[in-house]
Amino acid sequence: MRNTLLLLAIIAALCLPALAEESIAGAGDFSGTVVLWFSGTSVTAQVGGEIALSGTLTVDGVDTAFTAEGTVTGSGVGDTNTLALGAWVTFVSHGTLATDTPITLRGGIELTTDSLDLSSETAGSGTGTLHVAVTVSGETQYLSGTVTGLASGGFVPPDDPTTMQMTGTGTFTLVATPAPPEDVSPSDQGSVGSSTDDGVPLPWKLDTWPEDMRKQLIDLMGEE
């Protein structure tokens, strides 16, 4: 059923990453819930879940293992006729390096129709654009990369009888490197909302993000 595939693809978008000062590569697990509202062929979704991450942070050529756990929240929109889909999620995750140094990961991911693989009735996969801020020892580095996830799940009795609800689990891989400062110019920052309330510039163009999700990501960055 195409509706199911669209919703599982939204779950796959929740397979979020972790990043680092020079580069990061890793994998993880996800579990979460998608609550759906239907209006004709249009679908609106609210998503939430938990993630567990592990991988390698590479700083100045030195690899250090890390683990982190956290939560994700977000929203998605879709059309069951055209299979058009967009999903945006933010996440925050706390953990430690192998040296017991604390690490915090804050960021967001965007998934669109072009990146989806709806190949079965019980699973969906997708590749998304990743933006993440990694904080270690009081220093924050901004990275960009990709996350690829595979999710499976199914419908469950909804908490709200006016909605439909799915639960799912997934696995994912990720890779990220420092965000090039030329991604967004100072003149663009105000127009695309890519600076925090206290004026810290973010090196990402966020003009394809819905206003509410863009604000959610920017507010998250301001919590560092």
Order of alpha helices (4+ residues) and beta strands (2+ residues): alpha-beta-beta-beta-beta-beta-beta-beta-beta-beta-alpha-alpha
